[in-house]
C-alpha cells in the first residue's frame, strides 16, 4: 500500500500535477500535453493550466484549490491573475491593470460625420508601425442578408493611433445594413472606397514591400497583424496574408475557453482588461484597441527563455519519441517537464524577434 502511494507521487506530472499509476502513463501524458514555460501558471502552487480561463477556475472557480483561492482573494489581480506581495500592492497593481474604454460614443459620431476617415496609408514612413490591429464591421448581403460584407474597416498601431479608416463599398448589393450594431447607413456606402481599392491598400501596407511568398516571422519587413476572428475579416476583404504574421485573440490557446472554444472579444475585454465594449453601435476602432491591448498584455508575459521553444522545431520533434521510451521512464517528473515544449507560438517570442 505504501509502495503504491509512493509510485503514484513519483509519477505525478510536474506541470498539471495529474497523477498516474505507472511511469509509462506519465510519459505518454507528457507526450501529448505540451506543457511548457509558456502556459498560464498559478503564482501560488505553480500548477500549469492550458488557458487563463482554466487558471481562473483553479483560483476562483466553482471547485478551486482552497489554499490558492484564499491567497488569491487577498493578493491576486482579478484581471491578469498575478499574485502580488501584499493586499496594498495588489490594490495599486489592479488599478493600473484595469484599463478604460475609448470614448466609443464620440468616436462613432465622428466617424458618421466623416471626421475620422483616413483613406490613405503612409506606409513608407520610417516610423511606420511593426504591429497593427485590424477590424471590420459587416453589412449583410444575399437574399436574407446573412452574407457578411465589409462595410467599414479600421487599422490602428500599437499606440492606438488610427492608421487607416474608411467605409467600404461591397462588390454586391447590400440587403441589410445592420444599423443597430454597425451604425452604417446607405449614404455612408454610396461614395465609399471600392472593396478592391481598400484591399490593395491594406495588402501593400501589411506586406510593407515584401513579396507574400518571402514573408517570414522574424527579421522581415512585413507587419504583424492583430485582430479577433481575423479569418472572417480577411475573407470579407478578399485578402490573403501569411499565417505566421497573424495574432488572433480568438485562436490564441491561452485566451480560449477550457474546452478549446473561442471566447468573444466582449468577454475577453471585460475579463482581462476590465471594461465593457459592444454597448450599442459597435465601432471597429474600439475592437482594434481591445485586440491590441490583449495582444500587448500577452506579448509582455514574462516566461523563462528556452533554447528551442516550439514543439514543431526539428530539434524538439523527437523529445518524446517512442525510441526514447526507456530513457524517458528513468527521468524525474521535473526533467520531463523541462524537456516538454509548447505546441503553439507564444506571443512573448515577438518581444525577442
BAKE-372139 format. One record per residue (C-alpha): residue in one letter; x, y, z. Coordinates in nm, 4 decimals. Example, Ala and Ser with C-alpha at 12.3 -4.5 7.8 and 13.67 -1.06 7.14 Angstrom:
! residues 2
+--------+----------+----------+----------+
| residu |       xx |       yy |       zz |
+--------+----------+----------+----------+
|      A |   1.2300 |  -0.4500 |   0.7800 |
|      S |   1.3670 |  -0.1060 |   0.7140 |
+--------+----------+----------+----------+
END
This chain:
! residues 353
+--------+----------+----------+----------+
| residu |       xx |       yy |       zz |
+--------+----------+----------+----------+
|      X |   0.0000 |   0.0000 |   0.0000 |
|      X |   0.2798 |   0.2405 |   0.0962 |
|      X |   0.4650 |   0.1450 |  -0.2240 |
|      X |   0.1583 |   0.2237 |  -0.4371 |
|      X |   0.1260 |   0.5680 |  -0.2788 |
|      X |   0.4952 |   0.6346 |  -0.3385 |
|      X |   0.4734 |   0.5226 |  -0.7016 |
|      X |   0.1725 |   0.7479 |  -0.7603 |
|      X |   0.3523 |   1.0506 |  -0.6133 |
|      X |   0.6623 |   0.9676 |  -0.8154 |
|      X |   0.4502 |   0.9570 |  -1.1313 |
|      X |   0.2919 |   1.2946 |  -1.0739 |
|      X |   0.3054 |   1.5366 |  -1.3670 |
|      X |   0.5322 |   1.8302 |  -1.2890 |
|      X |   0.3060 |   2.0629 |  -1.4865 |
|      X |  -0.0631 |   1.9967 |  -1.4160 |
|      X |   0.0009 |   1.7696 |  -1.1111 |
|      X |  -0.2081 |   1.4871 |  -1.2545 |
|      X |  -0.1084 |   1.1539 |  -1.1001 |
|      X |  -0.0507 |   0.8228 |  -1.2792 |
|      X |  -0.0084 |   0.4665 |  -1.1566 |
|      X |   0.2718 |   0.3873 |  -1.3998 |
|      X |   0.5638 |   0.5873 |  -1.5295 |
|      X |   0.4853 |   0.4892 |  -1.8876 |
|      X |   0.1445 |   0.6585 |  -1.8483 |
|      X |   0.3106 |   0.9770 |  -1.7272 |
|      X |   0.5457 |   0.9729 |  -2.0274 |
|      X |   0.2500 |   0.9316 |  -2.2632 |
|      X |   0.0742 |   1.2205 |  -2.0895 |
|      X |   0.3798 |   1.4432 |  -2.1358 |
|      X |   0.3987 |   1.3381 |  -2.4997 |
|      X |   0.0546 |   1.4833 |  -2.5776 |
|      X |   0.0113 |   1.7595 |  -2.3153 |
|      X |   0.2770 |   2.0011 |  -2.4467 |
|      X |   0.3354 |   2.1562 |  -2.1048 |
|      X |   0.5845 |   2.4410 |  -2.1196 |
|      X |   0.7013 |   2.7604 |  -1.9531 |
|      X |   0.4588 |   2.9463 |  -2.1818 |
|      X |   0.1433 |   2.8051 |  -2.0217 |
|      X |  -0.0528 |   3.0192 |  -1.7728 |
|      X |   0.0768 |   2.9162 |  -1.4307 |
|      X |  -0.0605 |   2.9582 |  -1.0800 |
|      X |   0.1602 |   3.2018 |  -0.8899 |
|      X |   0.0925 |   3.0109 |  -0.5674 |
|      X |   0.1258 |   2.6368 |  -0.6364 |
|      X |   0.2905 |   2.6660 |  -0.9829 |
|      X |   0.0300 |   2.4451 |  -1.1491 |
|      X |   0.0318 |   2.4743 |  -1.5292 |
|      X |  -0.3040 |   2.5465 |  -1.6945 |
|      X |  -0.3913 |   2.5255 |  -2.0624 |
|      X |  -0.5580 |   2.8675 |  -2.0668 |
|      X |  -0.6216 |   3.1693 |  -1.8455 |
|      X |  -0.9827 |   3.0541 |  -1.8142 |
|      X |  -0.8529 |   2.7254 |  -1.6676 |
|      X |  -0.6283 |   2.9193 |  -1.4316 |
|      X |  -0.9217 |   3.1368 |  -1.3273 |
|      X |  -1.1245 |   2.8233 |  -1.2491 |
|      X |  -0.8334 |   2.6890 |  -1.0456 |
|      X |  -0.8206 |   3.0099 |  -0.8414 |
|      X |  -1.1819 |   3.1253 |  -0.8090 |
|      X |  -1.3970 |   2.8723 |  -0.9949 |
|      X |  -1.6757 |   2.6522 |  -0.8546 |
|      X |  -1.4197 |   2.3996 |  -0.7238 |
|      X |  -1.0966 |   2.5953 |  -0.6667 |
|      X |  -0.7917 |   2.4764 |  -0.4791 |
|      X |  -0.8792 |   2.6221 |  -0.1398 |
|      X |  -0.5277 |   2.7299 |  -0.0384 |
|      X |  -0.4773 |   2.9100 |  -0.3707 |
|      X |  -0.8219 |   3.0683 |  -0.3507 |
|      X |  -0.7523 |   3.2098 |  -0.0034 |
|      X |  -0.4230 |   3.3679 |  -0.1042 |
|      X |  -0.5603 |   3.4937 |  -0.4364 |
|      X |  -0.8562 |   3.6615 |  -0.2670 |
|      X |  -0.6101 |   3.8752 |  -0.0684 |
|      X |  -0.3231 |   3.9280 |  -0.3092 |
|      X |  -0.4377 |   3.8324 |  -0.6590 |
|      X |  -0.5207 |   4.0628 |  -0.9515 |
|      X |  -0.8567 |   3.9633 |  -1.0957 |
|      X |  -0.7566 |   4.0784 |  -1.4463 |
|      X |  -0.4092 |   3.9369 |  -1.5159 |
|      X |  -0.4286 |   3.6752 |  -1.2318 |
|      X |  -0.0879 |   3.7778 |  -1.0958 |
|      X |  -0.0120 |   3.7245 |  -0.7260 |
|      X |   0.1255 |   4.0369 |  -0.5556 |
|      X |   0.3335 |   4.0708 |  -0.2395 |
|      X |   0.0634 |   4.2326 |  -0.0261 |
|      X |  -0.3007 |   4.3468 |  -0.0393 |
|      X |  -0.1813 |   4.7054 |  -0.0820 |
|      X |   0.0466 |   4.6098 |  -0.3718 |
|      X |  -0.2475 |   4.4278 |  -0.5237 |
|      X |  -0.4678 |   4.7369 |  -0.4991 |
|      X |  -0.2086 |   4.9571 |  -0.6718 |
|      X |  -0.1379 |   4.6966 |  -0.9397 |
|      X |  -0.5052 |   4.6286 |  -1.0124 |
|      X |  -0.5795 |   4.9980 |  -1.0593 |
|      X |  -0.3126 |   5.0056 |  -1.3295 |
|      X |  -0.4151 |   4.6717 |  -1.4755 |
|      X |  -0.7784 |   4.7747 |  -1.5252 |
|      X |  -0.7972 |   4.9827 |  -1.8405 |
|      X |  -1.0685 |   5.2228 |  -1.9506 |
|      X |  -1.2703 |   5.2163 |  -2.2679 |
|      X |  -1.2073 |   5.4528 |  -2.5555 |
|      X |  -1.4853 |   5.7112 |  -2.5898 |
|      X |  -1.6748 |   5.4966 |  -2.8391 |
|      X |  -1.9810 |   5.7226 |  -2.8462 |
|      X |  -1.7775 |   6.0236 |  -2.9554 |
|      X |  -1.5723 |   5.8103 |  -3.1919 |
|      X |  -1.8833 |   5.6712 |  -3.3605 |
|      X |  -2.0375 |   6.0159 |  -3.4063 |
|      X |  -1.7123 |   6.1470 |  -3.5558 |
|      X |  -1.6972 |   5.8543 |  -3.7972 |
|      X |  -2.0590 |   5.9045 |  -3.9026 |
|      X |  -1.9740 |   6.2626 |  -3.9951 |
|      X |  -1.6627 |   6.1522 |  -4.1815 |
|      X |  -1.4381 |   6.3431 |  -3.9394 |
|      X |  -1.2214 |   6.0435 |  -3.8621 |
|      X |  -1.1855 |   5.8905 |  -4.2079 |
|      X |  -0.8241 |   5.8334 |  -4.3072 |
|      X |  -0.8350 |   5.6712 |  -4.6523 |
|      X |  -0.4604 |   5.6989 |  -4.7169 |
|      X |  -0.1772 |   5.4996 |  -4.5593 |
|      X |   0.1715 |   5.6429 |  -4.5265 |
|      X |   0.3367 |   5.3008 |  -4.5319 |
|      X |   0.6748 |   5.4363 |  -4.6438 |
|      X |   0.7229 |   5.6314 |  -4.3199 |
|      X |   1.0378 |   5.5434 |  -4.1256 |
|      X |   0.8272 |   5.5423 |  -3.8095 |
|      X |   0.5622 |   5.3114 |  -3.9546 |
|      X |   0.4412 |   5.0506 |  -3.7042 |
|      X |   0.5686 |   4.6946 |  -3.6818 |
|      X |   0.2421 |   4.5682 |  -3.5243 |
|      X |  -0.1065 |   4.6794 |  -3.6316 |
|      X |  -0.4633 |   4.5803 |  -3.5429 |
|      X |  -0.7420 |   4.5415 |  -3.7976 |
|      X |  -1.1175 |   4.5197 |  -3.7574 |
|      X |  -1.4114 |   4.5316 |  -3.9990 |
|      X |  -1.7800 |   4.5903 |  -3.9471 |
|      X |  -2.0013 |   4.3803 |  -4.1669 |
|      X |  -2.3178 |   4.4635 |  -4.3519 |
|      X |  -2.5384 |   4.1896 |  -4.4921 |
|      X |  -2.5644 |   4.0640 |  -4.8477 |
|      X |  -2.7670 |   3.7966 |  -5.0206 |
|      X |  -3.1419 |   3.7453 |  -5.0272 |
|      X |  -3.1656 |   3.7066 |  -4.6493 |
|      X |  -2.8876 |   3.9499 |  -4.5532 |
|      X |  -2.6806 |   3.6787 |  -4.3853 |
|      X |  -2.3748 |   3.7093 |  -4.6100 |
|      X |  -2.1007 |   3.9124 |  -4.4367 |
|      X |  -1.9739 |   4.2020 |  -4.6465 |
|      X |  -1.7147 |   4.4514 |  -4.5261 |
|      X |  -1.8805 |   4.7919 |  -4.4885 |
|      X |  -1.6161 |   4.9606 |  -4.2786 |
|      X |  -1.2528 |   4.8869 |  -4.1919 |
|      X |  -1.0095 |   5.0333 |  -3.9401 |
|      X |  -0.6384 |   4.9773 |  -3.8764 |
|      X |  -0.4574 |   5.1109 |  -3.5686 |
|      X |  -0.0995 |   5.0974 |  -3.4433 |
|      X |   0.0342 |   4.9919 |  -3.1028 |
|      X |  -0.0279 |   5.3391 |  -2.9623 |
|      X |  -0.3988 |   5.3284 |  -3.0579 |
|      X |  -0.3492 |   5.5799 |  -3.3391 |
|      X |  -0.5652 |   5.5339 |  -3.6496 |
|      X |  -0.3507 |   5.4323 |  -3.9460 |
|      X |  -0.6370 |   5.3686 |  -4.1878 |
|      X |  -1.0136 |   5.4069 |  -4.1624 |
|      X |  -1.2741 |   5.4135 |  -4.4332 |
|      X |  -1.6181 |   5.2943 |  -4.5361 |
|      X |  -1.6004 |   5.0222 |  -4.7997 |
|      X |  -1.8352 |   4.9714 |  -5.0924 |
|      X |  -1.9021 |   4.5960 |  -5.1382 |
|      X |  -1.8927 |   4.4367 |  -5.4816 |
|      X |  -2.2500 |   4.3049 |  -5.4481 |
|      X |  -2.5674 |   4.4833 |  -5.3330 |
|      X |  -2.6258 |   4.5283 |  -4.9598 |
|      X |  -2.9573 |   4.3854 |  -4.8404 |
|      X |  -2.9162 |   4.4545 |  -4.4677 |
|      X |  -2.7112 |   4.7416 |  -4.3268 |
|      X |  -2.7407 |   4.6023 |  -3.9703 |
|      X |  -2.7620 |   4.9597 |  -3.8466 |
|      X |  -2.8390 |   4.8625 |  -3.4859 |
|      X |  -2.4862 |   4.7255 |  -3.4450 |
|      X |  -2.2853 |   4.8788 |  -3.7311 |
|      X |  -2.4253 |   5.2317 |  -3.7408 |
|      X |  -2.3840 |   5.2152 |  -4.1199 |
|      X |  -2.6430 |   5.3833 |  -4.3429 |
|      X |  -2.6872 |   5.3640 |  -4.7222 |
|      X |  -2.5429 |   5.7146 |  -4.7656 |
|      X |  -2.2193 |   5.6027 |  -4.5940 |
|      X |  -2.1516 |   5.3476 |  -4.8675 |
|      X |  -2.2824 |   5.5447 |  -5.1665 |
|      X |  -1.9455 |   5.7063 |  -5.2460 |
|      X |  -1.7314 |   5.4794 |  -5.0268 |
|      X |  -1.3959 |   5.3331 |  -5.1286 |
|      X |  -1.4410 |   5.0297 |  -5.3581 |
|      X |  -1.3510 |   4.6971 |  -5.1997 |
|      X |  -1.0690 |   4.6240 |  -5.4474 |
|      X |  -0.9128 |   4.9629 |  -5.3767 |
|      X |  -0.9233 |   4.9087 |  -4.9990 |
|      X |  -0.7928 |   4.5547 |  -5.0404 |
|      X |  -0.4920 |   4.6708 |  -5.2416 |
|      X |  -0.4052 |   4.9477 |  -4.9947 |
|      X |  -0.4253 |   4.7141 |  -4.6945 |
|      X |  -0.2281 |   4.4356 |  -4.8683 |
|      X |   0.0527 |   4.6743 |  -4.9620 |
|      X |   0.0607 |   4.8182 |  -4.6118 |
|      X |   0.0766 |   4.4779 |  -4.4390 |
|      X |   0.3405 |   4.3311 |  -4.6706 |
|      X |   0.5416 |   4.6552 |  -4.6482 |
|      X |   0.7282 |   4.5944 |  -4.9742 |
|      X |   0.7901 |   4.2254 |  -4.9099 |
|      X |   0.6531 |   3.9674 |  -5.1584 |
|      X |   0.3928 |   3.7414 |  -4.9989 |
|      X |   0.5960 |   3.4267 |  -5.0639 |
|      X |   0.9034 |   3.5742 |  -4.8914 |
|      X |   0.7300 |   3.6856 |  -4.5706 |
|      X |   0.8963 |   3.5404 |  -4.2624 |
|      X |   0.8018 |   3.5882 |  -3.8949 |
|      X |   1.1378 |   3.7292 |  -3.7869 |
|      X |   1.3712 |   3.9947 |  -3.9219 |
|      X |   1.1420 |   4.0779 |  -4.2139 |
|      X |   0.9639 |   4.3960 |  -4.3172 |
|      X |   0.6066 |   4.2608 |  -4.3169 |
|      X |   0.3851 |   4.3684 |  -4.0291 |
|      X |   0.2331 |   4.1602 |  -3.7513 |
|      X |  -0.1466 |   4.1692 |  -3.7814 |
|      X |  -0.3588 |   4.1590 |  -3.4651 |
|      X |  -0.7342 |   4.1063 |  -3.4505 |
|      X |  -1.0229 |   3.8897 |  -3.3330 |
|      X |  -1.1682 |   3.6353 |  -3.5759 |
|      X |  -0.9323 |   3.7549 |  -3.8469 |
|      X |  -1.0252 |   3.4757 |  -4.0888 |
|      X |  -1.3691 |   3.6328 |  -4.1274 |
|      X |  -1.2329 |   3.9864 |  -4.1572 |
|      X |  -0.9743 |   3.8918 |  -4.4197 |
|      X |  -1.2329 |   3.6890 |  -4.6124 |
|      X |  -1.4654 |   3.9897 |  -4.6236 |
|      X |  -1.1778 |   4.1951 |  -4.7658 |
|      X |  -1.0921 |   3.9117 |  -5.0080 |
|      X |  -0.7391 |   3.9388 |  -4.8754 |
|      X |  -0.4751 |   3.6747 |  -4.8004 |
|      X |  -0.1931 |   3.7151 |  -4.5516 |
|      X |   0.0796 |   3.4942 |  -4.4093 |
|      X |  -0.0445 |   3.2944 |  -4.1088 |
|      X |   0.2975 |   3.3355 |  -3.9437 |
|      X |   0.2266 |   3.7093 |  -3.9092 |
|      X |  -0.1281 |   3.6789 |  -3.7707 |
|      X |  -0.2025 |   3.7148 |  -3.3976 |
|      X |  -0.5695 |   3.6272 |  -3.3488 |
|      X |  -0.7131 |   3.6685 |  -2.9993 |
|      X |  -0.9955 |   3.4283 |  -3.0941 |
|      X |  -0.7490 |   3.1465 |  -3.1749 |
|      X |  -0.4717 |   3.2015 |  -2.9173 |
|      X |  -0.4829 |   2.8984 |  -2.6798 |
|      X |  -0.4209 |   3.0922 |  -2.3538 |
|      X |  -0.7215 |   3.3158 |  -2.4325 |
|      X |  -0.9580 |   3.0351 |  -2.5293 |
|      X |  -1.2080 |   2.8530 |  -2.3101 |
|      X |  -1.1105 |   2.5399 |  -2.1195 |
|      X |  -1.2991 |   2.3454 |  -2.3874 |
|      X |  -1.0718 |   2.4985 |  -2.6568 |
|      X |  -1.3564 |   2.7103 |  -2.7945 |
|      X |  -1.3001 |   3.0777 |  -2.8751 |
|      X |  -1.4111 |   3.3436 |  -2.6292 |
|      X |  -1.5906 |   3.6514 |  -2.7581 |
|      X |  -1.3956 |   3.9769 |  -2.7732 |
|      X |  -1.6553 |   4.1299 |  -2.5431 |
|      X |  -1.5807 |   3.8665 |  -2.2762 |
|      X |  -1.2023 |   3.8900 |  -2.3151 |
|      X |  -1.2098 |   4.2684 |  -2.2826 |
|      X |  -1.4268 |   4.2578 |  -1.9722 |
|      X |  -1.2349 |   3.9730 |  -1.8051 |
|      X |  -0.8756 |   4.0707 |  -1.8841 |
|      X |  -0.8875 |   4.4463 |  -1.9455 |
|      X |  -1.1663 |   4.5411 |  -1.7063 |
|      X |  -1.4098 |   4.7365 |  -1.9222 |
|      X |  -1.7101 |   4.6778 |  -2.1494 |
|      X |  -1.7324 |   4.7046 |  -2.5272 |
|      X |  -2.0082 |   4.6463 |  -2.7836 |
|      X |  -2.2622 |   4.8521 |  -2.5940 |
|      X |  -2.4979 |   4.9806 |  -2.8611 |
|      X |  -2.3464 |   5.0612 |  -3.2006 |
|      X |  -2.0119 |   4.8877 |  -3.2445 |
|      X |  -1.7079 |   5.0680 |  -3.3748 |
|      X |  -1.4135 |   4.8917 |  -3.5473 |
|      X |  -1.1717 |   5.1317 |  -3.3750 |
|      X |  -1.2930 |   5.0077 |  -3.0373 |
|      X |  -1.2265 |   4.6479 |  -3.1474 |
|      X |  -0.8790 |   4.7373 |  -3.2762 |
|      X |  -0.7897 |   4.8968 |  -2.9432 |
|      X |  -0.9205 |   4.5990 |  -2.7429 |
|      X |  -0.7373 |   4.3369 |  -2.9501 |
|      X |  -0.4135 |   4.5360 |  -2.9445 |
|      X |  -0.4344 |   4.5730 |  -2.5661 |
|      X |  -0.4931 |   4.1987 |  -2.5278 |
|      X |  -0.2030 |   4.1236 |  -2.7609 |
|      X |   0.0257 |   4.3618 |  -2.5719 |
|      X |  -0.0676 |   4.2049 |  -2.2396 |
|      X |   0.0063 |   3.8566 |  -2.3734 |
|      X |   0.3232 |   3.9677 |  -2.5502 |
|      X |   0.4819 |   4.1037 |  -2.2351 |
|      X |   0.4181 |   3.7946 |  -2.0234 |
|      X |   0.7464 |   3.7026 |  -1.8558 |
|      X |   0.8459 |   3.3460 |  -1.9402 |
|      X |   1.1725 |   3.1639 |  -1.8904 |
|      X |   1.3777 |   3.1522 |  -2.2100 |
|      X |   1.4145 |   2.8196 |  -2.3909 |
|      X |   1.6772 |   2.7183 |  -2.6447 |
|      X |   1.4137 |   2.5697 |  -2.8768 |
|      X |   1.0710 |   2.6948 |  -2.7691 |
|      X |   0.8449 |   2.5248 |  -3.0255 |
|      X |   0.7452 |   2.1590 |  -3.0343 |
|      X |   0.7287 |   2.1795 |  -3.4141 |
|      X |   1.1000 |   2.2652 |  -3.4357 |
|      X |   1.3158 |   1.9905 |  -3.5781 |
|      X |   1.5268 |   1.9937 |  -3.2618 |
|      X |   1.2236 |   1.9199 |  -3.0410 |
|      X |   1.0287 |   1.6816 |  -3.2595 |
|      X |   1.1945 |   1.3755 |  -3.1094 |
|      X |   1.1862 |   1.4819 |  -2.7435 |
|      X |   0.9262 |   1.2178 |  -2.6573 |
|      X |   0.9858 |   0.9759 |  -2.9460 |
|      X |   0.8998 |   0.6088 |  -2.8892 |
|      X |   1.2619 |   0.5024 |  -2.9295 |
|      X |   1.3494 |   0.7081 |  -2.6180 |
|      X |   1.0852 |   0.5382 |  -2.4007 |
|      X |   1.3283 |   0.3663 |  -2.1639 |
|      X |   1.5326 |   0.6835 |  -2.1195 |
|      X |   1.2184 |   0.8887 |  -2.0580 |
|      X |   1.0874 |   0.6471 |  -1.7936 |
|      X |   1.4095 |   0.6948 |  -1.5966 |
|      X |   1.3612 |   1.0730 |  -1.5842 |
|      X |   1.2005 |   1.2559 |  -1.2940 |
|      X |   0.8735 |   1.4486 |  -1.3478 |
|      X |   1.0715 |   1.7721 |  -1.3287 |
|      X |   1.3126 |   1.6565 |  -1.6006 |
|      X |   1.0222 |   1.5529 |  -1.8227 |
|      X |   0.8666 |   1.8966 |  -1.7765 |
|      X |   1.1937 |   2.0676 |  -1.8729 |
|      X |   1.2005 |   1.8551 |  -2.1876 |
|      X |   0.8435 |   1.9398 |  -2.2877 |
|      X |   0.7657 |   2.2187 |  -2.5356 |
|      X |   0.4579 |   2.4197 |  -2.6314 |
|      X |   0.2511 |   2.3247 |  -2.9359 |
|      X |   0.1655 |   2.6892 |  -3.0138 |
|      X |   0.3657 |   3.0030 |  -3.0822 |
|      X |   0.3750 |   3.2130 |  -2.7658 |
|      X |   0.3375 |   3.5840 |  -2.8346 |
|      X |   0.6087 |   3.6621 |  -2.5798 |
|      X |   0.8513 |   3.5481 |  -2.8509 |
|      X |   0.7553 |   3.8579 |  -3.0550 |
|      X |   0.9409 |   4.0645 |  -2.7951 |
|      X |   1.2688 |   3.8906 |  -2.8732 |
|      X |   1.2210 |   3.8832 |  -3.2500 |
+--------+----------+----------+----------+
END
